[in-house]
């Protein structure tokens, strides 16, 4: 069972999003925040694309990482942090379209690791979204104690 340890997770995530300069540069916008689940969209521009109008694989992987990471963040206590320990992205289609939709969710919650998945879809001309990539991630939880040990303060 998925359980959040931060009753204010939505407000805390919105505050963290305000500090996400890379997301702002990309133009990615979070559209849904729930415990263990985050969704967002990116209007595709020339800067996001490769030859033939294909969405750059790095853009797709970044969106998957963002939504999976924030899905994990929504579950941990307020003073904990989450970092990507591992991500594997499988690409199914080149992502030619007008915008990308990304959905991230926690599959299995743990004390030190959250196992998440993300799906990235492309939408063209308001047609049904087409699944273009899926990612499996392990998100590591960093506690205040972990930070003290790293800084040599324990």
Secondary structure as a PSIPRED ss2 file (coil, helix, strand):
# PSIPRED VFORMAT (PSIPRED V4.0)

   1 X C   1.000  0.000  0.000
   2 X C   1.000  0.000  0.000
   3 X C   1.000  0.000  0.000
   4 X C   1.000  0.000  0.000
   5 X C   1.000  0.000  0.000
   6 X C   1.000  0.000  0.000
   7 X C   1.000  0.000  0.000
   8 X C   1.000  0.000  0.000
   9 X H   0.000  1.000  0.000
  10 X H   0.000  1.000  0.000
  11 X H   0.000  1.000  0.000
  12 X H   0.000  1.000  0.000
  13 X H   0.000  1.000  0.000
  14 X H   0.000  1.000  0.000
  15 X H   0.000  1.000  0.000
  16 X H   0.000  1.000  0.000
  17 X H   0.000  1.000  0.000
  18 X H   0.000  1.000  0.000
  19 X C   1.000  0.000  0.000
  20 X C   1.000  0.000  0.000
  21 X H   0.000  1.000  0.000
  22 X H   0.000  1.000  0.000
  23 X H   0.000  1.000  0.000
  24 X H   0.000  1.000  0.000
  25 X H   0.000  1.000  0.000
  26 X H   0.000  1.000  0.000
  27 X C   1.000  0.000  0.000
  28 X E   0.000  0.000  1.000
  29 X E   0.000  0.000  1.000
  30 X E   0.000  0.000  1.000
  31 X E   0.000  0.000  1.000
  32 X E   0.000  0.000  1.000
  33 X E   0.000  0.000  1.000
  34 X E   0.000  0.000  1.000
  35 X C   1.000  0.000  0.000
  36 X C   1.000  0.000  0.000
  37 X E   0.000  0.000  1.000
  38 X E   0.000  0.000  1.000
  39 X E   0.000  0.000  1.000
  40 X E   0.000  0.000  1.000
  41 X E   0.000  0.000  1.000
  42 X E   0.000  0.000  1.000
  43 X E   0.000  0.000  1.000
  44 X C   1.000  0.000  0.000
  45 X C   1.000  0.000  0.000
  46 X H   0.000  1.000  0.000
  47 X H   0.000  1.000  0.000
  48 X H   0.000  1.000  0.000
  49 X E   0.000  0.000  1.000
  50 X C   1.000  0.000  0.000
  51 X H   0.000  1.000  0.000
  52 X H   0.000  1.000  0.000
  53 X H   0.000  1.000  0.000
  54 X C   1.000  0.000  0.000
  55 X E   0.000  0.000  1.000
  56 X C   1.000  0.000  0.000
  57 X H   0.000  1.000  0.000
  58 X H   0.000  1.000  0.000
  59 X H   0.000  1.000  0.000
  60 X H   0.000  1.000  0.000
  61 X H   0.000  1.000  0.000
  62 X H   0.000  1.000  0.000
  63 X H   0.000  1.000  0.000
  64 X H   0.000  1.000  0.000
  65 X H   0.000  1.000  0.000
  66 X H   0.000  1.000  0.000
  67 X H   0.000  1.000  0.000
  68 X H   0.000  1.000  0.000
  69 X H   0.000  1.000  0.000
  70 X H   0.000  1.000  0.000
  71 X H   0.000  1.000  0.000
  72 X H   0.000  1.000  0.000
  73 X H   0.000  1.000  0.000
  74 X C   1.000  0.000  0.000
  75 X C   1.000  0.000  0.000
  76 X C   1.000  0.000  0.000
  77 X C   1.000  0.000  0.000
  78 X C   1.000  0.000  0.000
  79 X C   1.000  0.000  0.000
  80 X C   1.000  0.000  0.000
  81 X E   0.000  0.000  1.000
  82 X E   0.000  0.000  1.000
  83 X E   0.000  0.000  1.000
  84 X E   0.000  0.000  1.000
  85 X E   0.000  0.000  1.000
  86 X E   0.000  0.000  1.000
  87 X E   0.000  0.000  1.000
  88 X E   0.000  0.000  1.000
  89 X E   0.000  0.000  1.000
  90 X E   0.000  0.000  1.000
  91 X E   0.000  0.000  1.000
  92 X C   1.000  0.000  0.000
  93 X C   1.000  0.000  0.000
  94 X C   1.000  0.000  0.000
  95 X C   1.000  0.000  0.000
  96 X C   1.000  0.000  0.000
  97 X C   1.000  0.000  0.000
  98 X C   1.000  0.000  0.000
  99 X E   0.000  0.000  1.000
 100 X E   0.000  0.000  1.000
 101 X E   0.000  0.000  1.000
 102 X E   0.000  0.000  1.000
 103 X E   0.000  0.000  1.000
 104 X E   0.000  0.000  1.000
 105 X E   0.000  0.000  1.000
 106 X E   0.000  0.000  1.000
 107 X E   0.000  0.000  1.000
 108 X E   0.000  0.000  1.000
 109 X E   0.000  0.000  1.000
 110 X C   1.000  0.000  0.000
 111 X C   1.000  0.000  0.000
 112 X C   1.000  0.000  0.000
 113 X E   0.000  0.000  1.000
 114 X E   0.000  0.000  1.000
 115 X E   0.000  0.000  1.000
 116 X E   0.000  0.000  1.000
 117 X E   0.000  0.000  1.000
 118 X E   0.000  0.000  1.000
 119 X E   0.000  0.000  1.000
 120 X E   0.000  0.000  1.000
 121 X E   0.000  0.000  1.000
 122 X E   0.000  0.000  1.000
 123 X E   0.000  0.000  1.000
 124 X C   1.000  0.000  0.000
 125 X C   1.000  0.000  0.000
 126 X C   1.000  0.000  0.000
 127 X C   1.000  0.000  0.000
 128 X C   1.000  0.000  0.000
 129 X C   1.000  0.000  0.000
 130 X E   0.000  0.000  1.000
 131 X E   0.000  0.000  1.000
 132 X E   0.000  0.000  1.000
 133 X E   0.000  0.000  1.000
 134 X E   0.000  0.000  1.000
 135 X E   0.000  0.000  1.000
 136 X E   0.000  0.000  1.000
 137 X E   0.000  0.000  1.000
 138 X E   0.000  0.000  1.000
 139 X E   0.000  0.000  1.000
 140 X E   0.000  0.000  1.000
 141 X E   0.000  0.000  1.000
 142 X E   0.000  0.000  1.000
 143 X C   1.000  0.000  0.000
 144 X H   0.000  1.000  0.000
 145 X H   0.000  1.000  0.000
 146 X H   0.000  1.000  0.000
 147 X H   0.000  1.000  0.000
 148 X H   0.000  1.000  0.000
 149 X H   0.000  1.000  0.000
 150 X H   0.000  1.000  0.000
 151 X C   1.000  0.000  0.000
 152 X C   1.000  0.000  0.000
 153 X C   1.000  0.000  0.000
 154 X C   1.000  0.000  0.000
